Amino acid sequence: MFGLPMSTTVIMGVVMGFWVVYTLVFYLSTRRWVVEDADYDDATSVDGSGEGGVRR
């Protein structure tokens, strides 16, 4: 590839492949963070007791 030795091409391919897999795993494991954090943004709890969203 572009006149580089085969070992360099393989190493670059492995690093790029690892980065793609890492990014996909990170994306899939964190795509629901907004939903999880939504409960902590409320000023009052669900029952209106004013305990800052603390559920028991």
C-alpha positions as a printed Julia matrix, in Angstrom:
56×3 Matrix{Float64}:
   0.0    0.0    0.0
   1.56   3.29  -1.16
   4.98   1.62  -1.38
   5.14   0.73   2.32
   6.45  -2.63   3.56
   3.83  -5.31   4.15
   4.46  -5.32   7.93
   3.72  -1.58   8.14
   0.55  -2.01   6.1
  -0.62  -4.82   8.4
   0.16  -2.84  11.55
  -1.72   0.2   10.22
  -4.66  -1.98   9.25
  -4.79  -3.59  12.7
  -4.64  -0.21  14.45
  -7.39   1.25  12.25
  -9.51  -1.87  12.69
  -9.08  -1.73  16.46
 -10.09   1.94  16.45
 -13.27   1.22  14.47
 -14.24  -1.65  16.8
 -13.46   0.46  19.89
 -15.59   3.33  18.58
 -18.52   1.03  17.79
 -18.38  -0.62  21.22
 -18.2    2.78  22.93
 -21.12   4.09  20.88
 -23.29   1.05  21.52
 -22.55   1.02  25.26
 -23.2    4.75  25.78
 -26.09   5.54  23.46
 -28.63   5.48  26.33
 -26.74   7.78  28.71
 -29.2   10.61  28.06
 -32.08   8.41  29.2
 -30.22   7.35  32.35
 -29.31  10.93  33.3
 -32.84  12.25  32.79
 -33.96  11.14  36.28
 -31.28  13.25  37.97
 -32.24  16.5   36.23
 -35.61  16.8   37.98
 -35.92  19.31  40.82
 -38.57  17.21  42.55
 -39.24  13.53  42.78
 -41.97  11.71  40.94
 -44.35  11.9   43.9
 -43.78  15.66  44.36
 -42.15  15.33  47.77
 -39.31  17.68  46.77
 -36.5   15.26  47.53
 -34.6   16.06  44.32
 -35.57  13.04  42.29
 -34.49  10.47  44.9
 -36.45   7.27  44.53
 -36.83   4.78  47.3
